[in-house]
């Protein structure tokens, strides 16, 4: 979320009209995005509340699992293959499983958020922003549901979104609280790393 309250995703910003080379290194990239969302308000605007800076992250996968069996929302943070094994088998797609297993955990964290059980297709979850301060990491997630006029399959599924965060952006230690909140600020799920 920018200082003026606007929400941004890296992908949306890179594709939009506000993308510019703020660090003047010749490339429009993630570092420019971080500078953009954390910039101070314009003259005449009030200072933002002392909120933690937003972290750069990249979407790894978004979809539905049909085997997760997670009735309630769940959140997983992986800093190595062993930690990723707690959720990777629920992804079902062999190519996606291979992609998660190929992540370089020496430079990257993987965070997987599952919405919990839903009774039809058309539901989703998307991580919109990630912030960190002290021993706390907070994801802001958007929950979507099918429109009333959509034709949906009546099937139990478990929507998920998996993102990767550079370790240079996020420092985690044992006991760090990791939580996911809706745009309305409601707590969806909370866990402690590892």
NUROFI-644385 format. One line per field, with one value per atom (N, C-alpha, C): residue number from 1; residue in one letter; atom name; x, y negated, z negated. Coordinates in nm, 3 decimals, padded with zeros to 5 digits, always signed. Example, Ala and Ser with C-alpha at 12.3 -4.5 7.8 and 13.67 -1.06 7.14 Angstrom:
# residues 2
pos: c(1	1	1	2	2	2)
code: c(A	A	A	S	S	S)
site: c(N	CA	C	N	CA	C)
east: c(+01.319	+01.230	+01.320	+01.285	+01.367	+01.290)
north: c(+00.569	+00.450	+00.330	+00.225	+00.106	-00.003)
up: c(-00.780	-00.780	-00.780	-00.708	-00.714	-00.787)
***
This chain:
# residues 194
pos: c(1	1	1	2	2	2	3	3	3	4	4	4	5	5	5	6	6	6	7	7	7	8	8	8	9	9	9	10	10	10	11	11	11	12	12	12	13	13	13	14	14	14	15	15	15	16	16	16	17	17	17	18	18	18	19	19	19	20	20	20	21	21	21	22	22	22	23	23	23	24	24	24	25	25	25	26	26	26	27	27	27	28	28	28	29	29	29	30	30	30	31	31	31	32	32	32	33	33	33	34	34	34	35	35	35	36	36	36	37	37	37	38	38	38	39	39	39	40	40	40	41	41	41	42	42	42	43	43	43	44	44	44	45	45	45	46	46	46	47	47	47	48	48	48	49	49	49	50	50	50	51	51	51	52	52	52	53	53	53	54	54	54	55	55	55	56	56	56	57	57	57	58	58	58	59	59	59	60	60	60	61	61	61	62	62	62	63	63	63	64	64	64	65	65	65	66	66	66	67	67	67	68	68	68	69	69	69	70	70	70	71	71	71	72	72	72	73	73	73	74	74	74	75	75	75	76	76	76	77	77	77	78	78	78	79	79	79	80	80	80	81	81	81	82	82	82	83	83	83	84	84	84	85	85	85	86	86	86	87	87	87	88	88	88	89	89	89	90	90	90	91	91	91	92	92	92	93	93	93	94	94	94	95	95	95	96	96	96	97	97	97	98	98	98	99	99	99	100	100	100	101	101	101	102	102	102	103	103	103	104	104	104	105	105	105	106	106	106	107	107	107	108	108	108	109	109	109	110	110	110	111	111	111	112	112	112	113	113	113	114	114	114	115	115	115	116	116	116	117	117	117	118	118	118	119	119	119	120	120	120	121	121	121	122	122	122	123	123	123	124	124	124	125	125	125	126	126	126	127	127	127	128	128	128	129	129	129	130	130	130	131	131	131	132	132	132	133	133	133	134	134	134	135	135	135	136	136	136	137	137	137	138	138	138	139	139	139	140	140	140	141	141	141	142	142	142	143	143	143	144	144	144	145	145	145	146	146	146	147	147	147	148	148	148	149	149	149	150	150	150	151	151	151	152	152	152	153	153	153	154	154	154	155	155	155	156	156	156	157	157	157	158	158	158	159	159	159	160	160	160	161	161	161	162	162	162	163	163	163	164	164	164	165	165	165	166	166	166	167	167	167	168	168	168	169	169	169	170	170	170	171	171	171	172	172	172	173	173	173	174	174	174	175	175	175	176	176	176	177	177	177	178	178	178	179	179	179	180	180	180	181	181	181	182	182	182	183	183	183	184	184	184	185	185	185	186	186	186	187	187	187	188	188	188	189	189	189	190	190	190	191	191	191	192	192	192	193	193	193	194	194	194)
code: c(X	X	X	X	X	X	X	X	X	X	X	X	X	X	X	X	X	X	X	X	X	X	X	X	X	X	X	X	X	X	X	X	X	X	X	X	X	X	X	X	X	X	X	X	X	X	X	X	X	X	X	X	X	X	X	X	X	X	X	X	X	X	X	X	X	X	X	X	X	X	X	X	X	X	X	X	X	X	X	X	X	X	X	X	X	X	X	X	X	X	X	X	X	X	X	X	X	X	X	X	X	X	X	X	X	X	X	X	X	X	X	X	X	X	X	X	X	X	X	X	X	X	X	X	X	X	X	X	X	X	X	X	X	X	X	X	X	X	X	X	X	X	X	X	X	X	X	X	X	X	X	X	X	X	X	X	X	X	X	X	X	X	X	X	X	X	X	X	X	X	X	X	X	X	X	X	X	X	X	X	X	X	X	X	X	X	X	X	X	X	X	X	X	X	X	X	X	X	X	X	X	X	X	X	X	X	X	X	X	X	X	X	X	X	X	X	X	X	X	X	X	X	X	X	X	X	X	X	X	X	X	X	X	X	X	X	X	X	X	X	X	X	X	X	X	X	X	X	X	X	X	X	X	X	X	X	X	X	X	X	X	X	X	X	X	X	X	X	X	X	X	X	X	X	X	X	X	X	X	X	X	X	X	X	X	X	X	X	X	X	X	X	X	X	X	X	X	X	X	X	X	X	X	X	X	X	X	X	X	X	X	X	X	X	X	X	X	X	X	X	X	X	X	X	X	X	X	X	X	X	X	X	X	X	X	X	X	X	X	X	X	X	X	X	X	X	X	X	X	X	X	X	X	X	X	X	X	X	X	X	X	X	X	X	X	X	X	X	X	X	X	X	X	X	X	X	X	X	X	X	X	X	X	X	X	X	X	X	X	X	X	X	X	X	X	X	X	X	X	X	X	X	X	X	X	X	X	X	X	X	X	X	X	X	X	X	X	X	X	X	X	X	X	X	X	X	X	X	X	X	X	X	X	X	X	X	X	X	X	X	X	X	X	X	X	X	X	X	X	X	X	X	X	X	X	X	X	X	X	X	X	X	X	X	X	X	X	X	X	X	X	X	X	X	X	X	X	X	X	X	X	X	X	X	X	X	X	X	X	X	X	X	X	X	X	X	X	X	X	X	X	X	X	X	X	X	X	X	X	X	X	X	X	X	X	X	X	X	X	X	X	X	X	X	X	X	X	X	X	X	X	X	X	X	X	X	X	X	X	X	X	X	X	X	X	X	X	X	X	X	X	X	X	X	X	X	X	X	X	X	X	X	X	X	X	X	X	X	X	X	X	X	X	X	X	X	X	X	X	X	X	X)
site: c(N	CA	C	N	CA	C	N	CA	C	N	CA	C	N	CA	C	N	CA	C	N	CA	C	N	CA	C	N	CA	C	N	CA	C	N	CA	C	N	CA	C	N	CA	C	N	CA	C	N	CA	C	N	CA	C	N	CA	C	N	CA	C	N	CA	C	N	CA	C	N	CA	C	N	CA	C	N	CA	C	N	CA	C	N	CA	C	N	CA	C	N	CA	C	N	CA	C	N	CA	C	N	CA	C	N	CA	C	N	CA	C	N	CA	C	N	CA	C	N	CA	C	N	CA	C	N	CA	C	N	CA	C	N	CA	C	N	CA	C	N	CA	C	N	CA	C	N	CA	C	N	CA	C	N	CA	C	N	CA	C	N	CA	C	N	CA	C	N	CA	C	N	CA	C	N	CA	C	N	CA	C	N	CA	C	N	CA	C	N	CA	C	N	CA	C	N	CA	C	N	CA	C	N	CA	C	N	CA	C	N	CA	C	N	CA	C	N	CA	C	N	CA	C	N	CA	C	N	CA	C	N	CA	C	N	CA	C	N	CA	C	N	CA	C	N	CA	C	N	CA	C	N	CA	C	N	CA	C	N	CA	C	N	CA	C	N	CA	C	N	CA	C	N	CA	C	N	CA	C	N	CA	C	N	CA	C	N	CA	C	N	CA	C	N	CA	C	N	CA	C	N	CA	C	N	CA	C	N	CA	C	N	CA	C	N	CA	C	N	CA	C	N	CA	C	N	CA	C	N	CA	C	N	CA	C	N	CA	C	N	CA	C	N	CA	C	N	CA	C	N	CA	C	N	CA	C	N	CA	C	N	CA	C	N	CA	C	N	CA	C	N	CA	C	N	CA	C	N	CA	C	N	CA	C	N	CA	C	N	CA	C	N	CA	C	N	CA	C	N	CA	C	N	CA	C	N	CA	C	N	CA	C	N	CA	C	N	CA	C	N	CA	C	N	CA	C	N	CA	C	N	CA	C	N	CA	C	N	CA	C	N	CA	C	N	CA	C	N	CA	C	N	CA	C	N	CA	C	N	CA	C	N	CA	C	N	CA	C	N	CA	C	N	CA	C	N	CA	C	N	CA	C	N	CA	C	N	CA	C	N	CA	C	N	CA	C	N	CA	C	N	CA	C	N	CA	C	N	CA	C	N	CA	C	N	CA	C	N	CA	C	N	CA	C	N	CA	C	N	CA	C	N	CA	C	N	CA	C	N	CA	C	N	CA	C	N	CA	C	N	CA	C	N	CA	C	N	CA	C	N	CA	C	N	CA	C	N	CA	C	N	CA	C	N	CA	C	N	CA	C	N	CA	C	N	CA	C	N	CA	C	N	CA	C	N	CA	C	N	CA	C	N	CA	C	N	CA	C	N	CA	C	N	CA	C	N	CA	C	N	CA	C	N	CA	C	N	CA	C	N	CA	C	N	CA	C	N	CA	C	N	CA	C	N	CA	C	N	CA	C	N	CA	C	N	CA	C	N	CA	C	N	CA	C	N	CA	C	N	CA	C	N	CA	C	N	CA	C)
east: c(+00.085	+00.000	+00.090	+00.062	+00.141	+00.105	+00.185	+00.163	+00.025	-00.033	-00.165	-00.279	-00.247	-00.350	-00.379	-00.321	-00.342	-00.268	-00.332	-00.268	-00.204	-00.085	-00.012	+00.043	+00.050	+00.124	+00.240	+00.347	+00.463	+00.425	+00.350	+00.315	+00.230	+00.130	+00.043	+00.119	+00.210	+00.288	+00.380	+00.447	+00.538	+00.465	+00.338	+00.260	+00.188	+00.186	+00.106	+00.183	+00.110	+00.165	+00.259	+00.259	+00.343	+00.483	+00.509	+00.640	+00.745	+00.848	+00.958	+01.086	+01.198	+01.330	+01.366	+01.311	+01.330	+01.470	+01.537	+01.673	+01.779	+01.733	+01.817	+01.935	+01.902	+02.005	+01.990	+01.897	+01.878	+01.775	+01.720	+01.620	+01.499	+01.382	+01.261	+01.239	+01.259	+01.259	+01.199	+01.218	+01.162	+01.207	+01.332	+01.382	+01.309	+01.276	+01.198	+01.059	+01.001	+00.868	+00.872	+00.974	+00.987	+00.998	+01.078	+01.091	+00.956	+00.883	+00.755	+00.654	+00.637	+00.534	+00.573	+00.700	+00.744	+00.776	+00.749	+00.784	+00.698	+00.752	+00.682	+00.567	+00.465	+00.353	+00.395	+00.319	+00.346	+00.325	+00.384	+00.366	+00.218	+00.185	+00.046	-00.032	+00.019	-00.049	+00.006	-00.076	-00.030	+00.068	+00.153	+00.248	+00.173	+00.216	+00.149	+00.174	+00.084	+00.104	+00.231	+00.304	+00.429	+00.401	+00.386	+00.356	+00.483	+00.493	+00.613	+00.619	+00.740	+00.753	+00.703	+00.656	+00.612	+00.732	+00.722	+00.830	+00.802	+00.907	+00.896	+00.871	+00.777	+00.752	+00.708	+00.715	+00.675	+00.583	+00.478	+00.385	+00.453	+00.442	+00.496	+00.384	+00.269	+00.155	+00.028	-00.082	-00.213	-00.309	-00.394	-00.487	-00.571	-00.617	-00.702	-00.640	-00.639	-00.603	-00.733	-00.734	-00.852	-00.823	-00.698	-00.658	-00.605	-00.600	-00.537	-00.607	-00.738	-00.810	-00.803	-00.775	-00.764	-00.899	-00.976	-01.109	-01.099	-00.996	-00.977	-00.857	-00.848	-00.731	-00.601	-00.496	-00.365	-00.256	-00.146	-00.033	+00.094	+00.181	+00.306	+00.420	+00.531	+00.651	+00.761	+00.828	+00.933	+01.065	+01.166	+01.301	+01.393	+01.337	+01.415	+01.318	+01.374	+01.293	+01.205	+01.259	+01.184	+01.060	+01.074	+00.959	+00.859	+00.907	+00.818	+00.740	+00.796	+00.730	+00.598	+00.579	+00.455	+00.334	+00.353	+00.238	+00.251	+00.370	+00.392	+00.312	+00.287	+00.214	+00.069	+00.015	-00.123	-00.140	-00.029	-00.037	-00.080	-00.066	-00.117	-00.046	-00.017	+00.046	+00.196	+00.243	+00.384	+00.481	+00.445	+00.533	+00.544	+00.433	+00.433	+00.511	+00.492	+00.567	+00.717	+00.756	+00.897	+00.948	+00.864	+00.903	+00.931	+00.845	+00.867	+00.993	+01.013	+01.131	+01.261	+01.252	+01.370	+01.404	+01.321	+01.349	+01.484	+01.562	+01.689	+01.661	+01.644	+01.608	+01.722	+01.841	+01.949	+01.927	+01.844	+01.819	+01.672	+01.584	+01.441	+01.361	+01.257	+01.155	+01.034	+00.961	+00.835	+00.725	+00.618	+00.503	+00.379	+00.310	+00.189	+00.071	-00.033	-00.154	-00.269	-00.339	-00.455	-00.580	-00.682	-00.807	-00.886	-00.872	-00.956	-01.055	-01.140	-01.233	-01.346	-01.372	-01.487	-01.562	-01.691	-01.773	-01.800	-01.731	-01.745	-01.623	-01.613	-01.506	-01.539	-01.444	-01.468	-01.418	-01.380	-01.327	-01.176	-01.119	-00.975	-00.920	-00.788	-00.716	-00.592	-00.557	-00.439	-00.369	-00.239	-00.159	-00.139	-00.181	-00.172	-00.050	-00.010	+00.109	+00.164	+00.291	+00.358	+00.439	+00.427	+00.507	+00.567	+00.675	+00.742	+00.796	+00.788	+00.845	+00.877	+00.998	+01.043	+01.019	+00.942	+00.916	+00.778	+00.735	+00.602	+00.604	+00.536	+00.519	+00.370	+00.323	+00.179	+00.155	+00.068	+00.023	-00.115	-00.138	-00.273	-00.322	-00.435	-00.486	-00.624	-00.652	-00.783	-00.854	-00.976	-01.058	-01.160	-01.168	-01.265	-01.363	-01.482	-01.583	-01.652	-01.718	-01.783	-01.902	-01.922	-02.039	-02.164	-02.279	-02.402	-02.441	-02.404	-02.444	-02.339	-02.231	-02.129	-02.177	-02.141	-02.161	-02.037	-02.057	-01.945	-01.961	-01.848	-01.850	-01.871	-01.957	-01.981	-01.875	-01.763	-01.649	-01.580	-01.543	-01.468	-01.328	-01.284	-01.148	-01.090	-00.960	-00.884	-00.796	-00.849	-00.772	-00.643	-00.538	-00.410	-00.340	-00.246	-00.153	-00.017	+00.083	+00.220	+00.307	+00.382	+00.470	+00.612	+00.705	+00.845	+00.895	+00.972	+01.024	+01.176	+01.250	+01.396	+01.437	+01.533	+01.580	+01.636	+01.688	+01.739	+01.626	+01.503	+01.386	+01.329	+01.340	+01.271	+01.367	+01.380	+01.463	+01.369	+01.371	+01.286	+01.371	+01.320	+01.386	+01.281	+01.324	+01.232	+01.140	+01.012	+00.914	+00.850	+00.897	+00.836	+00.689	+00.601	+00.459	+00.433	+00.362	+00.326	+00.174	+00.110	-00.036	-00.085	-00.207	-00.273	-00.401	-00.423	-00.541	-00.612	-00.743	-00.820	-00.802	-00.849	-00.841	-00.917	-01.018	-01.095	-01.023	-00.906	-00.829	-00.862	-00.949	-00.986	-00.876	-00.843	-00.742	-00.797	-00.730	-00.769	-00.700	-00.569	-00.491	-00.361	-00.309	-00.183	-00.105	+00.027	+00.114	+00.245	+00.329	+00.465	+00.565	+00.671	+00.775	+00.870	+00.916	+00.885	+00.758)
north: c(+00.117	+00.000	-00.123	-00.216	-00.338	-00.434	-00.539	-00.636	-00.699	-00.709	-00.770	-00.671	-00.544	-00.445	-00.357	-00.387	-00.307	-00.175	-00.065	+00.066	+00.098	+00.156	+00.188	+00.330	+00.398	+00.524	+00.497	+00.572	+00.552	+00.568	+00.676	+00.701	+00.588	+00.543	+00.435	+00.305	+00.275	+00.152	+00.155	+00.268	+00.279	+00.260	+00.302	+00.291	+00.157	+00.078	-00.044	-00.170	-00.280	-00.409	-00.471	-00.421	-00.481	-00.423	-00.317	-00.253	-00.351	-00.374	-00.460	-00.420	-00.461	-00.427	-00.524	-00.498	-00.590	-00.585	-00.470	-00.464	-00.497	-00.535	-00.582	-00.487	-00.357	-00.259	-00.208	-00.265	-00.225	-00.116	-00.060	+00.045	+00.011	+00.044	+00.033	+00.172	+00.184	+00.316	+00.312	+00.422	+00.435	+00.324	+00.282	+00.178	+00.046	+00.017	-00.103	-00.092	+00.028	+00.051	+00.024	+00.074	+00.052	-00.098	-00.168	-00.313	-00.382	-00.338	-00.399	-00.383	-00.261	-00.240	-00.297	-00.319	-00.371	-00.520	-00.587	-00.728	-00.811	-00.923	-01.011	-01.080	-01.124	-01.191	-01.326	-01.372	-01.501	-01.615	-01.732	-01.849	-01.874	-01.908	-01.939	-01.818	-01.698	-01.579	-01.544	-01.478	-01.438	-01.323	-01.311	-01.201	-01.071	-00.964	-00.836	-00.785	-00.701	-00.636	-00.553	-00.540	-00.467	-00.320	-00.287	-00.150	-00.087	+00.045	+00.111	+00.102	+00.099	+00.091	+00.219	+00.203	+00.317	+00.389	+00.520	+00.601	+00.637	+00.654	+00.700	+00.850	+00.897	+01.040	+01.070	+01.197	+01.241	+01.361	+01.361	+01.473	+01.595	+01.708	+01.833	+01.918	+01.921	+02.000	+01.959	+01.968	+01.941	+02.040	+02.101	+02.198	+02.265	+02.385	+02.464	+02.601	+02.645	+02.783	+02.859	+02.985	+03.067	+03.175	+03.173	+03.276	+03.221	+03.090	+03.032	+03.073	+03.081	+03.120	+03.018	+02.894	+02.788	+02.719	+02.756	+02.697	+02.548	+02.509	+02.368	+02.310	+02.177	+02.117	+02.163	+02.169	+02.212	+02.129	+02.115	+02.034	+02.112	+02.120	+02.193	+02.104	+02.105	+02.033	+02.136	+02.135	+02.232	+02.163	+02.204	+02.155	+02.264	+02.386	+02.498	+02.604	+02.707	+02.812	+02.883	+02.906	+02.976	+02.897	+02.767	+02.683	+02.675	+02.672	+02.668	+02.799	+02.908	+03.039	+03.042	+02.950	+02.948	+02.913	+02.846	+02.808	+02.848	+02.880	+02.898	+03.014	+03.121	+03.234	+03.200	+03.096	+03.056	+02.980	+02.947	+02.867	+02.947	+03.078	+03.171	+03.163	+03.046	+03.030	+03.063	+03.167	+03.205	+03.094	+03.015	+02.905	+02.800	+02.770	+02.672	+02.725	+02.851	+02.912	+02.902	+02.932	+02.922	+02.779	+02.683	+02.542	+02.499	+02.540	+02.505	+02.574	+02.698	+02.771	+02.715	+02.643	+02.586	+02.446	+02.392	+02.260	+02.264	+02.160	+02.148	+02.091	+02.179	+02.136	+02.061	+02.062	+01.984	+01.834	+01.800	+01.659	+01.620	+01.719	+01.695	+01.765	+01.697	+01.758	+01.787	+01.891	+01.920	+01.914	+01.841	+01.829	+01.877	+01.974	+02.030	+02.001	+01.939	+01.914	+01.988	+02.067	+02.143	+02.081	+02.064	+02.001	+02.090	+02.220	+02.315	+02.375	+02.460	+02.534	+02.446	+02.459	+02.395	+02.503	+02.482	+02.589	+02.580	+02.488	+02.482	+02.414	+02.422	+02.351	+02.201	+02.119	+01.975	+01.894	+01.959	+01.888	+01.873	+01.770	+01.751	+01.675	+01.669	+01.591	+01.536	+01.411	+01.350	+01.263	+01.284	+01.198	+01.065	+00.956	+00.824	+00.746	+00.766	+00.700	+00.779	+00.756	+00.818	+00.710	+00.703	+00.609	+00.683	+00.628	+00.692	+00.586	+00.618	+00.532	+00.620	+00.605	+00.680	+00.829	+00.891	+01.035	+01.064	+00.984	+01.000	+00.976	+01.066	+01.052	+01.055	+00.961	+00.954	+00.955	+01.046	+01.051	+00.988	+00.906	+00.856	+00.938	+01.006	+01.094	+01.049	+01.077	+01.050	+01.183	+01.193	+01.311	+01.283	+01.371	+01.353	+01.469	+01.442	+01.546	+01.533	+01.640	+01.634	+01.538	+01.473	+01.386	+01.473	+01.418	+01.497	+01.561	+01.497	+01.551	+01.643	+01.676	+01.765	+01.910	+01.986	+02.132	+02.189	+02.255	+02.308	+02.458	+02.526	+02.670	+02.691	+02.782	+02.815	+02.916	+02.863	+02.947	+02.883	+02.965	+02.914	+02.879	+02.757	+02.718	+02.629	+02.605	+02.531	+02.429	+02.308	+02.208	+02.169	+02.142	+02.105	+02.000	+01.932	+01.843	+01.864	+01.887	+01.909	+01.798	+01.733	+01.624	+01.653	+01.586	+01.595	+01.455	+01.449	+01.321	+01.334	+01.241	+01.247	+01.239	+01.319	+01.316	+01.180	+01.107	+00.973	+00.878	+00.910	+00.830	+00.871	+00.999	+01.053	+01.136	+01.098	+01.173	+01.239	+01.371	+01.447	+01.521	+01.533	+01.614	+01.701	+01.799	+01.890	+01.810	+01.836	+01.767	+01.645	+01.605	+01.491	+01.520	+01.426	+01.440	+01.401	+01.487	+01.460	+01.468	+01.363	+01.361	+01.310	+01.349	+01.302	+01.234	+01.113	+01.033	+00.999	+00.986	+00.943	+00.793	+00.741	+00.597	+00.518	+00.578	+00.512	+00.518	+00.583	+00.590	+00.709	+00.799	+00.916	+01.021	+01.080	+01.185	+01.310	+01.360	+01.482	+01.603	+01.590	+01.701	+01.645	+01.713	+01.671	+01.796	+01.787	+01.898	+01.841	+01.928	+01.888	+01.967	+01.898	+01.965	+02.034	+02.152	+02.239	+02.309)
up: c(+00.000	+00.000	+00.000	+00.087	+00.097	-00.016	-00.032	-00.139	-00.132	-00.012	+00.001	-00.016	-00.052	-00.075	+00.045	+00.160	+00.280	+00.266	+00.308	+00.302	+00.437	+00.432	+00.554	+00.545	+00.658	+00.668	+00.762	+00.747	+00.833	+00.979	+01.010	+01.149	+01.207	+01.130	+01.175	+01.196	+01.104	+01.113	+01.236	+01.258	+01.372	+01.505	+01.510	+01.632	+01.645	+01.539	+01.537	+01.574	+01.571	+01.612	+01.509	+01.383	+01.280	+01.273	+01.348	+01.346	+01.399	+01.320	+01.363	+01.290	+01.344	+01.291	+01.178	+01.058	+00.946	+00.887	+00.896	+00.843	+00.948	+01.066	+01.176	+01.204	+01.215	+01.248	+01.391	+01.467	+01.605	+01.626	+01.517	+01.526	+01.440	+01.490	+01.409	+01.351	+01.218	+01.156	+01.015	+00.940	+00.807	+00.712	+00.723	+00.633	+00.657	+00.782	+00.812	+00.751	+00.757	+00.697	+00.547	+00.478	+00.334	+00.305	+00.381	+00.363	+00.386	+00.487	+00.520	+00.407	+00.356	+00.254	+00.118	+00.095	-00.034	-00.033	+00.079	+00.086	-00.010	-00.052	-00.146	-00.073	-00.147	-00.083	-00.023	+00.073	+00.136	+00.036	+00.065	-00.021	-00.045	-00.168	-00.202	-00.250	-00.228	-00.278	-00.415	-00.493	-00.625	-00.613	-00.714	-00.718	-00.739	-00.677	-00.699	-00.841	-00.887	-01.015	-01.002	-01.112	-01.108	-01.080	-00.952	-00.913	-00.856	-00.870	-00.818	-00.666	-00.611	-00.465	-00.398	-00.275	-00.198	-00.139	-00.131	-00.077	+00.068	+00.143	+00.280	+00.276	+00.355	+00.367	+00.508	+00.543	+00.676	+00.663	+00.742	+00.742	+00.804	+00.735	+00.786	+00.846	+00.777	+00.828	+00.756	+00.830	+00.773	+00.835	+00.753	+00.808	+00.703	+00.735	+00.645	+00.625	+00.502	+00.471	+00.449	+00.486	+00.461	+00.358	+00.304	+00.209	+00.077	+00.059	-00.060	-00.189	-00.187	-00.308	-00.420	-00.388	-00.489	-00.503	-00.604	-00.623	-00.652	-00.727	-00.765	-00.691	-00.683	-00.618	-00.684	-00.604	-00.653	-00.587	-00.657	-00.611	-00.637	-00.536	-00.547	-00.500	-00.575	-00.535	-00.520	-00.405	-00.378	-00.350	-00.425	-00.404	-00.355	-00.338	-00.285	-00.231	-00.169	-00.109	-00.211	-00.330	-00.434	-00.473	-00.488	-00.523	-00.408	-00.285	-00.168	-00.153	-00.200	-00.189	-00.266	-00.362	-00.440	-00.355	-00.242	-00.159	-00.012	+00.034	+00.178	+00.237	+00.161	+00.218	+00.250	+00.191	+00.217	+00.348	+00.413	+00.535	+00.656	+00.652	+00.753	+00.888	+00.939	+01.070	+01.059	+01.126	+01.116	+01.156	+01.256	+01.299	+01.189	+01.122	+01.013	+00.893	+00.862	+00.752	+00.780	+00.903	+00.942	+00.930	+00.969	+00.962	+00.818	+00.725	+00.584	+00.533	+00.570	+00.524	+00.583	+00.695	+00.758	+00.706	+00.617	+00.561	+00.488	+00.505	+00.435	+00.296	+00.200	+00.065	-00.005	+00.050	-00.010	+00.014	+00.115	+00.146	+00.138	+00.114	+00.127	+00.018	-00.032	-00.116	-00.028	-00.060	+00.008	-00.097	-00.065	-00.155	-00.080	-00.139	-00.078	-00.170	-00.117	-00.194	-00.125	-00.205	-00.158	-00.218	-00.137	-00.182	-00.276	-00.265	-00.337	-00.239	-00.291	-00.205	-00.152	-00.022	+00.042	+00.119	+00.143	+00.199	+00.349	+00.417	+00.563	+00.622	+00.754	+00.822	+00.821	+00.861	+00.872	+00.755	+00.645	+00.529	+00.546	+00.482	+00.491	+00.374	+00.369	+00.270	+00.338	+00.308	+00.368	+00.265	+00.252	+00.165	+00.238	+00.174	+00.236	+00.188	+00.061	+00.009	-00.109	-00.137	-00.251	-00.320	-00.452	-00.530	-00.649	-00.702	-00.816	-00.911	-01.038	-01.142	-01.261	-01.312	-01.428	-01.408	-01.494	-01.488	-01.429	-01.331	-01.274	-01.123	-01.051	-00.906	-00.880	-00.799	-00.770	-00.620	-00.577	-00.439	-00.433	-00.333	-00.305	-00.187	-00.205	-00.100	-00.054	+00.071	+00.129	+00.149	+00.098	+00.116	+00.225	+00.323	+00.431	+00.430	+00.483	+00.493	+00.628	+00.670	+00.802	+00.802	+00.913	+00.928	+00.931	+00.889	+00.885	+01.019	+01.130	+01.260	+01.323	+01.251	+01.304	+01.296	+01.397	+01.392	+01.323	+01.209	+01.132	+01.114	+01.101	+01.075	+00.926	+00.891	+00.751	+00.707	+00.662	+00.624	+00.504	+00.407	+00.293	+00.340	+00.308	+00.345	+00.237	+00.249	+00.148	+00.221	+00.247	+00.320	+00.246	+00.322	+00.262	+00.348	+00.285	+00.356	+00.292	+00.376	+00.329	+00.386	+00.298	+00.340	+00.293	+00.358	+00.313	+00.280	+00.171	+00.120	+00.108	+00.166	+00.151	+00.003	-00.037	-00.177	-00.214	-00.116	-00.146	-00.187	-00.148	-00.185	-00.320	-00.353	-00.469	-00.553	-00.678	-00.772	-00.872	-00.875	-00.967	-01.067	-01.187	-01.288	-01.355	-01.427	-01.494	-01.587	-01.575	-01.659	-01.595	-01.476	-01.408	-01.379	-01.411	-01.382	-01.238	-01.165	-01.027	-01.019	-00.967	-00.962	-00.827	-00.794	-00.672	-00.713	-00.661	-00.691	-00.561	-00.569	-00.452	-00.434	-00.322	-00.296	-00.402	-00.463	-00.568	-00.703	-00.707	-00.829	-00.918	-00.872	-00.951	-00.943	-01.058	-01.061	-00.995	-00.892	-00.824	-00.887	-00.908	-00.965	-01.022	-01.123	-01.185	-01.226	-01.212	-01.251	-01.302	-01.352	-01.390	-01.306	-01.265	-01.188	-01.286	-01.264	-01.150	-01.177)
***
